[in-house]
Amino acid sequence: MSNFSFPRPTDVAPRQVREVVEGACPSCGAGALMRYPVLSEGGWFMVVKCQDCLASVSRERWALLGHVRLQTDNIR
């Protein structure tokens, strides 16, 4: 039997925190750029997208399992 106690989440639905990015969208000119992780057919990516027109500004490969970090992720 485990002695760990994990409280029940109070959020109704999970939320992904988005980081504001300075600059303007190259497609529509809006200043609504955000950086956040997404899962696509190629795996996890950290993207910067315009929140008005959803144009992708950048897309970089992220952690293999997304938010789950393995000790082997630190080996280079």
mmJSON file of the N, C-alpha and C atoms, coordinates in Angstrom:
{"data_MODEL":{"atom_site":{
"group_PDB":["ATOM","ATOM","ATOM","ATOM","ATOM","ATOM","ATOM","ATOM","ATOM","ATOM","ATOM","ATOM","ATOM","ATOM","ATOM","ATOM","ATOM","ATOM","ATOM","ATOM","ATOM","ATOM","ATOM","ATOM","ATOM","ATOM","ATOM","ATOM","ATOM","ATOM","ATOM","ATOM","ATOM","ATOM","ATOM","ATOM","ATOM","ATOM","ATOM","ATOM","ATOM","ATOM","ATOM","ATOM","ATOM","ATOM","ATOM","ATOM","ATOM","ATOM","ATOM","ATOM","ATOM","ATOM","ATOM","ATOM","ATOM","ATOM","ATOM","ATOM","ATOM","ATOM","ATOM","ATOM","ATOM","ATOM","ATOM","ATOM","ATOM","ATOM","ATOM","ATOM","ATOM","ATOM","ATOM","ATOM","ATOM","ATOM","ATOM","ATOM","ATOM","ATOM","ATOM","ATOM","ATOM","ATOM","ATOM","ATOM","ATOM","ATOM","ATOM","ATOM","ATOM","ATOM","ATOM","ATOM","ATOM","ATOM","ATOM","ATOM","ATOM","ATOM","ATOM","ATOM","ATOM","ATOM","ATOM","ATOM","ATOM","ATOM","ATOM","ATOM","ATOM","ATOM","ATOM","ATOM","ATOM","ATOM","ATOM","ATOM","ATOM","ATOM","ATOM","ATOM","ATOM","ATOM","ATOM","ATOM","ATOM","ATOM","ATOM","ATOM","ATOM","ATOM","ATOM","ATOM","ATOM","ATOM","ATOM","ATOM","ATOM","ATOM","ATOM","ATOM","ATOM","ATOM","ATOM","ATOM","ATOM","ATOM","ATOM","ATOM","ATOM","ATOM","ATOM","ATOM","ATOM","ATOM","ATOM","ATOM","ATOM","ATOM","ATOM","ATOM","ATOM","ATOM","ATOM","ATOM","ATOM","ATOM","ATOM","ATOM","ATOM","ATOM","ATOM","ATOM","ATOM","ATOM","ATOM","ATOM","ATOM","ATOM","ATOM","ATOM","ATOM","ATOM","ATOM","ATOM","ATOM","ATOM","ATOM","ATOM","ATOM","ATOM","ATOM","ATOM","ATOM","ATOM","ATOM","ATOM","ATOM","ATOM","ATOM","ATOM","ATOM","ATOM","ATOM","ATOM","ATOM","ATOM","ATOM","ATOM","ATOM","ATOM","ATOM","ATOM","ATOM","ATOM","ATOM","ATOM","ATOM","ATOM","ATOM","ATOM","ATOM","ATOM","ATOM","ATOM"],
"id":[1,2,3,4,5,6,7,8,9,10,11,12,13,14,15,16,17,18,19,20,21,22,23,24,25,26,27,28,29,30,31,32,33,34,35,36,37,38,39,40,41,42,43,44,45,46,47,48,49,50,51,52,53,54,55,56,57,58,59,60,61,62,63,64,65,66,67,68,69,70,71,72,73,74,75,76,77,78,79,80,81,82,83,84,85,86,87,88,89,90,91,92,93,94,95,96,97,98,99,100,101,102,103,104,105,106,107,108,109,110,111,112,113,114,115,116,117,118,119,120,121,122,123,124,125,126,127,128,129,130,131,132,133,134,135,136,137,138,139,140,141,142,143,144,145,146,147,148,149,150,151,152,153,154,155,156,157,158,159,160,161,162,163,164,165,166,167,168,169,170,171,172,173,174,175,176,177,178,179,180,181,182,183,184,185,186,187,188,189,190,191,192,193,194,195,196,197,198,199,200,201,202,203,204,205,206,207,208,209,210,211,212,213,214,215,216,217,218,219,220,221,222,223,224,225,226,227,228],
"type_symbol":["N","C","C","N","C","C","N","C","C","N","C","C","N","C","C","N","C","C","N","C","C","N","C","C","N","C","C","N","C","C","N","C","C","N","C","C","N","C","C","N","C","C","N","C","C","N","C","C","N","C","C","N","C","C","N","C","C","N","C","C","N","C","C","N","C","C","N","C","C","N","C","C","N","C","C","N","C","C","N","C","C","N","C","C","N","C","C","N","C","C","N","C","C","N","C","C","N","C","C","N","C","C","N","C","C","N","C","C","N","C","C","N","C","C","N","C","C","N","C","C","N","C","C","N","C","C","N","C","C","N","C","C","N","C","C","N","C","C","N","C","C","N","C","C","N","C","C","N","C","C","N","C","C","N","C","C","N","C","C","N","C","C","N","C","C","N","C","C","N","C","C","N","C","C","N","C","C","N","C","C","N","C","C","N","C","C","N","C","C","N","C","C","N","C","C","N","C","C","N","C","C","N","C","C","N","C","C","N","C","C","N","C","C","N","C","C","N","C","C","N","C","C","N","C","C","N","C","C"],
"label_atom_id":["N","CA","C","N","CA","C","N","CA","C","N","CA","C","N","CA","C","N","CA","C","N","CA","C","N","CA","C","N","CA","C","N","CA","C","N","CA","C","N","CA","C","N","CA","C","N","CA","C","N","CA","C","N","CA","C","N","CA","C","N","CA","C","N","CA","C","N","CA","C","N","CA","C","N","CA","C","N","CA","C","N","CA","C","N","CA","C","N","CA","C","N","CA","C","N","CA","C","N","CA","C","N","CA","C","N","CA","C","N","CA","C","N","CA","C","N","CA","C","N","CA","C","N","CA","C","N","CA","C","N","CA","C","N","CA","C","N","CA","C","N","CA","C","N","CA","C","N","CA","C","N","CA","C","N","CA","C","N","CA","C","N","CA","C","N","CA","C","N","CA","C","N","CA","C","N","CA","C","N","CA","C","N","CA","C","N","CA","C","N","CA","C","N","CA","C","N","CA","C","N","CA","C","N","CA","C","N","CA","C","N","CA","C","N","CA","C","N","CA","C","N","CA","C","N","CA","C","N","CA","C","N","CA","C","N","CA","C","N","CA","C","N","CA","C","N","CA","C","N","CA","C","N","CA","C","N","CA","C","N","CA","C","N","CA","C"],
"label_alt_id":[null,null,null,null,null,null,null,null,null,null,null,null,null,null,null,null,null,null,null,null,null,null,null,null,null,null,null,null,null,null,null,null,null,null,null,null,null,null,null,null,null,null,null,null,null,null,null,null,null,null,null,null,null,null,null,null,null,null,null,null,null,null,null,null,null,null,null,null,null,null,null,null,null,null,null,null,null,null,null,null,null,null,null,null,null,null,null,null,null,null,null,null,null,null,null,null,null,null,null,null,null,null,null,null,null,null,null,null,null,null,null,null,null,null,null,null,null,null,null,null,null,null,null,null,null,null,null,null,null,null,null,null,null,null,null,null,null,null,null,null,null,null,null,null,null,null,null,null,null,null,null,null,null,null,null,null,null,null,null,null,null,null,null,null,null,null,null,null,null,null,null,null,null,null,null,null,null,null,null,null,null,null,null,null,null,null,null,null,null,null,null,null,null,null,null,null,null,null,null,null,null,null,null,null,null,null,null,null,null,null,null,null,null,null,null,null,null,null,null,null,null,null,null,null,null,null,null,null],
"label_comp_id":["MET","MET","MET","SER","SER","SER","ASN","ASN","ASN","PHE","PHE","PHE","SER","SER","SER","PHE","PHE","PHE","PRO","PRO","PRO","ARG","ARG","ARG","PRO","PRO","PRO","THR","THR","THR","ASP","ASP","ASP","VAL","VAL","VAL","ALA","ALA","ALA","PRO","PRO","PRO","ARG","ARG","ARG","GLN","GLN","GLN","VAL","VAL","VAL","ARG","ARG","ARG","GLU","GLU","GLU","VAL","VAL","VAL","VAL","VAL","VAL","GLU","GLU","GLU","GLY","GLY","GLY","ALA","ALA","ALA","CYS","CYS","CYS","PRO","PRO","PRO","SER","SER","SER","CYS","CYS","CYS","GLY","GLY","GLY","ALA","ALA","ALA","GLY","GLY","GLY","ALA","ALA","ALA","LEU","LEU","LEU","MET","MET","MET","ARG","ARG","ARG","TYR","TYR","TYR","PRO","PRO","PRO","VAL","VAL","VAL","LEU","LEU","LEU","SER","SER","SER","GLU","GLU","GLU","GLY","GLY","GLY","GLY","GLY","GLY","TRP","TRP","TRP","PHE","PHE","PHE","MET","MET","MET","VAL","VAL","VAL","VAL","VAL","VAL","LYS","LYS","LYS","CYS","CYS","CYS","GLN","GLN","GLN","ASP","ASP","ASP","CYS","CYS","CYS","LEU","LEU","LEU","ALA","ALA","ALA","SER","SER","SER","VAL","VAL","VAL","SER","SER","SER","ARG","ARG","ARG","GLU","GLU","GLU","ARG","ARG","ARG","TRP","TRP","TRP","ALA","ALA","ALA","LEU","LEU","LEU","LEU","LEU","LEU","GLY","GLY","GLY","HIS","HIS","HIS","VAL","VAL","VAL","ARG","ARG","ARG","LEU","LEU","LEU","GLN","GLN","GLN","THR","THR","THR","ASP","ASP","ASP","ASN","ASN","ASN","ILE","ILE","ILE","ARG","ARG","ARG"],
"label_asym_id":["A","A","A","A","A","A","A","A","A","A","A","A","A","A","A","A","A","A","A","A","A","A","A","A","A","A","A","A","A","A","A","A","A","A","A","A","A","A","A","A","A","A","A","A","A","A","A","A","A","A","A","A","A","A","A","A","A","A","A","A","A","A","A","A","A","A","A","A","A","A","A","A","A","A","A","A","A","A","A","A","A","A","A","A","A","A","A","A","A","A","A","A","A","A","A","A","A","A","A","A","A","A","A","A","A","A","A","A","A","A","A","A","A","A","A","A","A","A","A","A","A","A","A","A","A","A","A","A","A","A","A","A","A","A","A","A","A","A","A","A","A","A","A","A","A","A","A","A","A","A","A","A","A","A","A","A","A","A","A","A","A","A","A","A","A","A","A","A","A","A","A","A","A","A","A","A","A","A","A","A","A","A","A","A","A","A","A","A","A","A","A","A","A","A","A","A","A","A","A","A","A","A","A","A","A","A","A","A","A","A","A","A","A","A","A","A","A","A","A","A","A","A","A","A","A","A","A","A"],
"label_entity_id":["1","1","1","1","1","1","1","1","1","1","1","1","1","1","1","1","1","1","1","1","1","1","1","1","1","1","1","1","1","1","1","1","1","1","1","1","1","1","1","1","1","1","1","1","1","1","1","1","1","1","1","1","1","1","1","1","1","1","1","1","1","1","1","1","1","1","1","1","1","1","1","1","1","1","1","1","1","1","1","1","1","1","1","1","1","1","1","1","1","1","1","1","1","1","1","1","1","1","1","1","1","1","1","1","1","1","1","1","1","1","1","1","1","1","1","1","1","1","1","1","1","1","1","1","1","1","1","1","1","1","1","1","1","1","1","1","1","1","1","1","1","1","1","1","1","1","1","1","1","1","1","1","1","1","1","1","1","1","1","1","1","1","1","1","1","1","1","1","1","1","1","1","1","1","1","1","1","1","1","1","1","1","1","1","1","1","1","1","1","1","1","1","1","1","1","1","1","1","1","1","1","1","1","1","1","1","1","1","1","1","1","1","1","1","1","1","1","1","1","1","1","1","1","1","1","1","1","1"],
"label_seq_id":[1,1,1,2,2,2,3,3,3,4,4,4,5,5,5,6,6,6,7,7,7,8,8,8,9,9,9,10,10,10,11,11,11,12,12,12,13,13,13,14,14,14,15,15,15,16,16,16,17,17,17,18,18,18,19,19,19,20,20,20,21,21,21,22,22,22,23,23,23,24,24,24,25,25,25,26,26,26,27,27,27,28,28,28,29,29,29,30,30,30,31,31,31,32,32,32,33,33,33,34,34,34,35,35,35,36,36,36,37,37,37,38,38,38,39,39,39,40,40,40,41,41,41,42,42,42,43,43,43,44,44,44,45,45,45,46,46,46,47,47,47,48,48,48,49,49,49,50,50,50,51,51,51,52,52,52,53,53,53,54,54,54,55,55,55,56,56,56,57,57,57,58,58,58,59,59,59,60,60,60,61,61,61,62,62,62,63,63,63,64,64,64,65,65,65,66,66,66,67,67,67,68,68,68,69,69,69,70,70,70,71,71,71,72,72,72,73,73,73,74,74,74,75,75,75,76,76,76],
"pdbx_PDB_ins_code":[null,null,null,null,null,null,null,null,null,null,null,null,null,null,null,null,null,null,null,null,null,null,null,null,null,null,null,null,null,null,null,null,null,null,null,null,null,null,null,null,null,null,null,null,null,null,null,null,null,null,null,null,null,null,null,null,null,null,null,null,null,null,null,null,null,null,null,null,null,null,null,null,null,null,null,null,null,null,null,null,null,null,null,null,null,null,null,null,null,null,null,null,null,null,null,null,null,null,null,null,null,null,null,null,null,null,null,null,null,null,null,null,null,null,null,null,null,null,null,null,null,null,null,null,null,null,null,null,null,null,null,null,null,null,null,null,null,null,null,null,null,null,null,null,null,null,null,null,null,null,null,null,null,null,null,null,null,null,null,null,null,null,null,null,null,null,null,null,null,null,null,null,null,null,null,null,null,null,null,null,null,null,null,null,null,null,null,null,null,null,null,null,null,null,null,null,null,null,null,null,null,null,null,null,null,null,null,null,null,null,null,null,null,null,null,null,null,null,null,null,null,null,null,null,null,null,null,null],
"Cartn_x":[0.843,0.0,0.888,0.517,1.306,0.886,1.852,1.571,1.413,1.42,1.286,-0.166,-0.381,-1.719,-1.73,-2.51,-2.625,-4.031,-4.141,-5.473,-6.168,-7.452,-8.242,-8.134,-7.926,-7.85,-9.142,-9.009,-10.184,-10.651,-9.801,-10.192,-11.195,-12.185,-13.182,-12.549,-11.674,-10.981,-9.517,-8.62,-7.209,-6.986,-6.02,-5.697,-4.218,-3.888,-2.497,-2.122,-1.103,-0.623,0.095,-0.261,0.356,1.202,2.367,3.314,3.186,3.005,2.893,4.25,4.228,5.44,5.304,6.345,6.345,6.44,5.838,5.925,4.561,4.589,3.349,3.337,2.161,1.984,2.408,3.245,3.641,2.493,1.447,0.324,-0.737,-1.176,-2.281,-1.889,-0.685,-0.219,-0.682,-1.484,-1.982,-0.847,-0.943,0.053,-0.385,-0.922,-1.489,-0.732,0.6,1.405,1.532,1.391,1.515,2.391,3.119,3.991,3.436,3.305,2.768,3.053,3.005,3.26,2.011,2.234,1.143,1.601,0.653,0.915,0.359,1.213,0.768,1.227,1.023,1.388,2.882,3.703,5.155,5.666,4.776,5.175,4.872,5.562,5.36,6.222,5.634,6.34,6.008,6.978,6.738,6.516,5.348,4.984,4.731,4.881,4.436,3.39,2.165,1.059,0.329,-0.224,-1.075,-2.432,-2.935,-4.212,-5.407,-5.145,-6.226,-6.464,-5.392,-5.557,-5.005,-4.381,-3.801,-2.63,-1.996,-0.802,0.342,1.121,2.288,3.474,4.091,5.267,6.529,6.533,7.658,7.158,7.968,7.62,8.916,9.213,10.442,10.089,10.855,10.627,10.772,9.869,9.863,10.182,9.885,10.168,9.418,10.048,9.484,8.082,7.881,6.583,5.842,6.182,5.488,5.808,4.794,4.975,5.623,5.653,6.279,7.776,8.569,10.028,10.679,11.523,12.268,13.696,14.354,15.756,16.634,16.282,17.074,16.976,15.997,15.893,17.083,17.763,18.886,20.216,20.236,21.474,21.669,22.847,23.146,24.443],
"Cartn_y":[-1.177,0.0,1.241,2.21,3.422,4.485,5.287,6.388,7.713,7.675,8.9,9.335,10.633,11.181,12.257,12.062,13.025,13.61,14.93,15.532,15.496,15.414,15.419,16.791,16.842,18.144,18.929,20.237,21.083,21.69,21.656,22.179,21.249,21.83,21.035,20.356,21.068,20.528,20.947,20.11,20.505,21.733,22.561,23.766,23.76,24.182,24.338,25.808,26.078,27.447,27.866,29.022,29.554,30.758,30.856,31.933,33.002,34.241,35.349,35.572,35.769,36.027,37.414,38.213,39.561,39.485,40.433,40.505,40.434,40.485,40.454,39.24,38.767,37.622,38.02,37.204,37.524,37.376,36.641,36.436,37.525,37.833,38.792,40.094,40.14,41.355,41.537,40.621,40.727,40.512,41.14,40.97,39.944,38.838,37.82,36.499,36.536,35.322,34.646,33.311,32.513,31.302,30.876,29.701,28.625,27.378,26.281,24.946,23.829,22.521,21.977,21.248,20.566,19.162,18.255,16.889,16.736,16.311,16.102,14.729,14.434,13.123,12.844,13.873,13.698,13.676,13.757,13.778,15.126,15.431,16.671,17.779,18.976,20.139,21.34,22.253,23.54,24.517,25.142,26.007,27.43,28.356,29.732,29.948,30.264,30.428,31.736,32.297,33.471,33.001,33.655,33.262,33.825,34.734,35.277,34.431,34.157,33.43,32.006,31.607,30.28,29.934,30.961,30.717,30.279,29.294,28.847,29.73,30.283,31.131,30.291,29.358,28.436,27.119,26.078,24.735,23.974,23.671,22.974,21.67,20.615,19.334,19.524,18.903,19.022,17.667,17.441,16.197,15.02,13.86,12.657,12.335,12.439,12.114,13.35,14.505,15.728,16.153,16.253,16.728,15.684,14.426,13.367,13.397,13.596,13.68,12.39,11.807,10.621,11.016,10.225,10.492,10.409,9.555,9.412,10.628,11.51,12.744,13.669,13.508,14.369,13.886,12.695,12.144,12.725,13.252,13.819,13.297],
"Cartn_z":[0.0,0.0,0.0,-0.772,-0.919,0.094,0.531,1.455,0.73,-0.588,-1.37,-1.428,-1.33,-1.423,-2.505,-3.515,-4.599,-4.584,-4.389,-4.334,-5.69,-5.649,-6.877,-7.525,-8.858,-9.538,-9.364,-9.214,-9.047,-10.363,-11.405,-12.71,-13.377,-14.021,-14.733,-15.943,-16.63,-17.805,-17.743,-18.266,-18.274,-19.149,-18.765,-19.527,-19.869,-21.06,-21.463,-21.312,-20.524,-20.35,-21.622,-22.139,-23.353,-22.991,-23.621,-23.359,-24.444,-24.041,-24.994,-25.662,-26.984,-27.764,-28.381,-28.241,-28.816,-30.332,-31.006,-32.459,-33.103,-34.435,-35.212,-36.121,-36.42,-37.318,-38.733,-39.39,-40.761,-41.768,-41.416,-42.339,-42.247,-41.009,-40.865,-40.169,-39.579,-38.922,-37.485,-36.982,-35.604,-34.605,-33.465,-32.408,-31.39,-31.848,-30.963,-31.084,-30.896,-31.003,-29.648,-29.644,-28.426,-28.714,-27.676,-27.766,-26.842,-27.379,-26.582,-27.28,-26.533,-27.127,-27.823,-28.931,-29.638,-30.012,-30.104,-30.538,-31.935,-32.874,-34.25,-34.712,-35.985,-36.521,-36.407,-36.271,-36.159,-34.739,-33.756,-32.349,-31.723,-30.625,-29.894,-30.47,-30.612,-31.113,-30.238,-30.096,-29.449,-30.6,-30.636,-31.761,-31.3,-32.24,-32.059,-33.136,-32.703,-33.631,-33.359,-34.419,-34.299,-33.785,-32.755,-32.173,-32.933,-33.888,-34.716,-35.962,-36.724,-37.997,-37.943,-36.82,-36.591,-37.516,-38.096,-38.915,-37.999,-38.447,-37.698,-38.02,-36.984,-37.151,-36.991,-36.032,-35.868,-35.29,-35.517,-35.054,-34.813,-33.546,-33.175,-32.471,-32.755,-32.088,-30.586,-29.816,-28.367,-27.766,-26.514,-25.809,-26.438,-26.412,-27.028,-26.51,-25.21,-24.605,-24.109,-24.64,-24.256,-22.848,-22.005,-20.636,-19.735,-20.156,-19.366,-19.629,-18.603,-18.748,-18.261,-19.089,-18.733,-18.369,-17.555,-17.214,-18.467,-19.399,-20.626,-21.539,-21.305,-22.106,-21.865,-20.721,-20.364,-20.936,-21.528,-22.103,-23.487,-23.724,-25.059,-25.563],
"occupancy":[1.0,1.0,1.0,1.0,1.0,1.0,1.0,1.0,1.0,1.0,1.0,1.0,1.0,1.0,1.0,1.0,1.0,1.0,1.0,1.0,1.0,1.0,1.0,1.0,1.0,1.0,1.0,1.0,1.0,1.0,1.0,1.0,1.0,1.0,1.0,1.0,1.0,1.0,1.0,1.0,1.0,1.0,1.0,1.0,1.0,1.0,1.0,1.0,1.0,1.0,1.0,1.0,1.0,1.0,1.0,1.0,1.0,1.0,1.0,1.0,1.0,1.0,1.0,1.0,1.0,1.0,1.0,1.0,1.0,1.0,1.0,1.0,1.0,1.0,1.0,1.0,1.0,1.0,1.0,1.0,1.0,1.0,1.0,1.0,1.0,1.0,1.0,1.0,1.0,1.0,1.0,1.0,1.0,1.0,1.0,1.0,1.0,1.0,1.0,1.0,1.0,1.0,1.0,1.0,1.0,1.0,1.0,1.0,1.0,1.0,1.0,1.0,1.0,1.0,1.0,1.0,1.0,1.0,1.0,1.0,1.0,1.0,1.0,1.0,1.0,1.0,1.0,1.0,1.0,1.0,1.0,1.0,1.0,1.0,1.0,1.0,1.0,1.0,1.0,1.0,1.0,1.0,1.0,1.0,1.0,1.0,1.0,1.0,1.0,1.0,1.0,1.0,1.0,1.0,1.0,1.0,1.0,1.0,1.0,1.0,1.0,1.0,1.0,1.0,1.0,1.0,1.0,1.0,1.0,1.0,1.0,1.0,1.0,1.0,1.0,1.0,1.0,1.0,1.0,1.0,1.0,1.0,1.0,1.0,1.0,1.0,1.0,1.0,1.0,1.0,1.0,1.0,1.0,1.0,1.0,1.0,1.0,1.0,1.0,1.0,1.0,1.0,1.0,1.0,1.0,1.0,1.0,1.0,1.0,1.0,1.0,1.0,1.0,1.0,1.0,1.0,1.0,1.0,1.0,1.0,1.0,1.0,1.0,1.0,1.0,1.0,1.0,1.0],
"B_iso_or_equiv":[0.0,0.0,0.0,0.0,0.0,0.0,0.0,0.0,0.0,0.0,0.0,0.0,0.0,0.0,0.0,0.0,0.0,0.0,0.0,0.0,0.0,0.0,0.0,0.0,0.0,0.0,0.0,0.0,0.0,0.0,0.0,0.0,0.0,0.0,0.0,0.0,0.0,0.0,0.0,0.0,0.0,0.0,0.0,0.0,0.0,0.0,0.0,0.0,0.0,0.0,0.0,0.0,0.0,0.0,0.0,0.0,0.0,0.0,0.0,0.0,0.0,0.0,0.0,0.0,0.0,0.0,0.0,0.0,0.0,0.0,0.0,0.0,0.0,0.0,0.0,0.0,0.0,0.0,0.0,0.0,0.0,0.0,0.0,0.0,0.0,0.0,0.0,0.0,0.0,0.0,0.0,0.0,0.0,0.0,0.0,0.0,0.0,0.0,0.0,0.0,0.0,0.0,0.0,0.0,0.0,0.0,0.0,0.0,0.0,0.0,0.0,0.0,0.0,0.0,0.0,0.0,0.0,0.0,0.0,0.0,0.0,0.0,0.0,0.0,0.0,0.0,0.0,0.0,0.0,0.0,0.0,0.0,0.0,0.0,0.0,0.0,0.0,0.0,0.0,0.0,0.0,0.0,0.0,0.0,0.0,0.0,0.0,0.0,0.0,0.0,0.0,0.0,0.0,0.0,0.0,0.0,0.0,0.0,0.0,0.0,0.0,0.0,0.0,0.0,0.0,0.0,0.0,0.0,0.0,0.0,0.0,0.0,0.0,0.0,0.0,0.0,0.0,0.0,0.0,0.0,0.0,0.0,0.0,0.0,0.0,0.0,0.0,0.0,0.0,0.0,0.0,0.0,0.0,0.0,0.0,0.0,0.0,0.0,0.0,0.0,0.0,0.0,0.0,0.0,0.0,0.0,0.0,0.0,0.0,0.0,0.0,0.0,0.0,0.0,0.0,0.0,0.0,0.0,0.0,0.0,0.0,0.0,0.0,0.0,0.0,0.0,0.0,0.0],
"pdbx_formal_charge":[null,null,null,null,null,null,null,null,null,null,null,null,null,null,null,null,null,null,null,null,null,null,null,null,null,null,null,null,null,null,null,null,null,null,null,null,null,null,null,null,null,null,null,null,null,null,null,null,null,null,null,null,null,null,null,null,null,null,null,null,null,null,null,null,null,null,null,null,null,null,null,null,null,null,null,null,null,null,null,null,null,null,null,null,null,null,null,null,null,null,null,null,null,null,null,null,null,null,null,null,null,null,null,null,null,null,null,null,null,null,null,null,null,null,null,null,null,null,null,null,null,null,null,null,null,null,null,null,null,null,null,null,null,null,null,null,null,null,null,null,null,null,null,null,null,null,null,null,null,null,null,null,null,null,null,null,null,null,null,null,null,null,null,null,null,null,null,null,null,null,null,null,null,null,null,null,null,null,null,null,null,null,null,null,null,null,null,null,null,null,null,null,null,null,null,null,null,null,null,null,null,null,null,null,null,null,null,null,null,null,null,null,null,null,null,null,null,null,null,null,null,null,null,null,null,null,null,null],
"auth_seq_id":[1,1,1,2,2,2,3,3,3,4,4,4,5,5,5,6,6,6,7,7,7,8,8,8,9,9,9,10,10,10,11,11,11,12,12,12,13,13,13,14,14,14,15,15,15,16,16,16,17,17,17,18,18,18,19,19,19,20,20,20,21,21,21,22,22,22,23,23,23,24,24,24,25,25,25,26,26,26,27,27,27,28,28,28,29,29,29,30,30,30,31,31,31,32,32,32,33,33,33,34,34,34,35,35,35,36,36,36,37,37,37,38,38,38,39,39,39,40,40,40,41,41,41,42,42,42,43,43,43,44,44,44,45,45,45,46,46,46,47,47,47,48,48,48,49,49,49,50,50,50,51,51,51,52,52,52,53,53,53,54,54,54,55,55,55,56,56,56,57,57,57,58,58,58,59,59,59,60,60,60,61,61,61,62,62,62,63,63,63,64,64,64,65,65,65,66,66,66,67,67,67,68,68,68,69,69,69,70,70,70,71,71,71,72,72,72,73,73,73,74,74,74,75,75,75,76,76,76],
"auth_comp_id":["MET","MET","MET","SER","SER","SER","ASN","ASN","ASN","PHE","PHE","PHE","SER","SER","SER","PHE","PHE","PHE","PRO","PRO","PRO","ARG","ARG","ARG","PRO","PRO","PRO","THR","THR","THR","ASP","ASP","ASP","VAL","VAL","VAL","ALA","ALA","ALA","PRO","PRO","PRO","ARG","ARG","ARG","GLN","GLN","GLN","VAL","VAL","VAL","ARG","ARG","ARG","GLU","GLU","GLU","VAL","VAL","VAL","VAL","VAL","VAL","GLU","GLU","GLU","GLY","GLY","GLY","ALA","ALA","ALA","CYS","CYS","CYS","PRO","PRO","PRO","SER","SER","SER","CYS","CYS","CYS","GLY","GLY","GLY","ALA","ALA","ALA","GLY","GLY","GLY","ALA","ALA","ALA","LEU","LEU","LEU","MET","MET","MET","ARG","ARG","ARG","TYR","TYR","TYR","PRO","PRO","PRO","VAL","VAL","VAL","LEU","LEU","LEU","SER","SER","SER","GLU","GLU","GLU","GLY","GLY","GLY","GLY","GLY","GLY","TRP","TRP","TRP","PHE","PHE","PHE","MET","MET","MET","VAL","VAL","VAL","VAL","VAL","VAL","LYS","LYS","LYS","CYS","CYS","CYS","GLN","GLN","GLN","ASP","ASP","ASP","CYS","CYS","CYS","LEU","LEU","LEU","ALA","ALA","ALA","SER","SER","SER","VAL","VAL","VAL","SER","SER","SER","ARG","ARG","ARG","GLU","GLU","GLU","ARG","ARG","ARG","TRP","TRP","TRP","ALA","ALA","ALA","LEU","LEU","LEU","LEU","LEU","LEU","GLY","GLY","GLY","HIS","HIS","HIS","VAL","VAL","VAL","ARG","ARG","ARG","LEU","LEU","LEU","GLN","GLN","GLN","THR","THR","THR","ASP","ASP","ASP","ASN","ASN","ASN","ILE","ILE","ILE","ARG","ARG","ARG"],
"auth_asym_id":["A","A","A","A","A","A","A","A","A","A","A","A","A","A","A","A","A","A","A","A","A","A","A","A","A","A","A","A","A","A","A","A","A","A","A","A","A","A","A","A","A","A","A","A","A","A","A","A","A","A","A","A","A","A","A","A","A","A","A","A","A","A","A","A","A","A","A","A","A","A","A","A","A","A","A","A","A","A","A","A","A","A","A","A","A","A","A","A","A","A","A","A","A","A","A","A","A","A","A","A","A","A","A","A","A","A","A","A","A","A","A","A","A","A","A","A","A","A","A","A","A","A","A","A","A","A","A","A","A","A","A","A","A","A","A","A","A","A","A","A","A","A","A","A","A","A","A","A","A","A","A","A","A","A","A","A","A","A","A","A","A","A","A","A","A","A","A","A","A","A","A","A","A","A","A","A","A","A","A","A","A","A","A","A","A","A","A","A","A","A","A","A","A","A","A","A","A","A","A","A","A","A","A","A","A","A","A","A","A","A","A","A","A","A","A","A","A","A","A","A","A","A","A","A","A","A","A","A"],
"auth_atom_id":["N","CA","C","N","CA","C","N","CA","C","N","CA","C","N","CA","C","N","CA","C","N","CA","C","N","CA","C","N","CA","C","N","CA","C","N","CA","C","N","CA","C","N","CA","C","N","CA","C","N","CA","C","N","CA","C","N","CA","C","N","CA","C","N","CA","C","N","CA","C","N","CA","C","N","CA","C","N","CA","C","N","CA","C","N","CA","C","N","CA","C","N","CA","C","N","CA","C","N","CA","C","N","CA","C","N","CA","C","N","CA","C","N","CA","C","N","CA","C","N","CA","C","N","CA","C","N","CA","C","N","CA","C","N","CA","C","N","CA","C","N","CA","C","N","CA","C","N","CA","C","N","CA","C","N","CA","C","N","CA","C","N","CA","C","N","CA","C","N","CA","C","N","CA","C","N","CA","C","N","CA","C","N","CA","C","N","CA","C","N","CA","C","N","CA","C","N","CA","C","N","CA","C","N","CA","C","N","CA","C","N","CA","C","N","CA","C","N","CA","C","N","CA","C","N","CA","C","N","CA","C","N","CA","C","N","CA","C","N","CA","C","N","CA","C","N","CA","C","N","CA","C","N","CA","C","N","CA","C","N","CA","C","N","CA","C"],
"pdbx_PDB_model_num":[1,1,1,1,1,1,1,1,1,1,1,1,1,1,1,1,1,1,1,1,1,1,1,1,1,1,1,1,1,1,1,1,1,1,1,1,1,1,1,1,1,1,1,1,1,1,1,1,1,1,1,1,1,1,1,1,1,1,1,1,1,1,1,1,1,1,1,1,1,1,1,1,1,1,1,1,1,1,1,1,1,1,1,1,1,1,1,1,1,1,1,1,1,1,1,1,1,1,1,1,1,1,1,1,1,1,1,1,1,1,1,1,1,1,1,1,1,1,1,1,1,1,1,1,1,1,1,1,1,1,1,1,1,1,1,1,1,1,1,1,1,1,1,1,1,1,1,1,1,1,1,1,1,1,1,1,1,1,1,1,1,1,1,1,1,1,1,1,1,1,1,1,1,1,1,1,1,1,1,1,1,1,1,1,1,1,1,1,1,1,1,1,1,1,1,1,1,1,1,1,1,1,1,1,1,1,1,1,1,1,1,1,1,1,1,1,1,1,1,1,1,1,1,1,1,1,1,1]
}}}
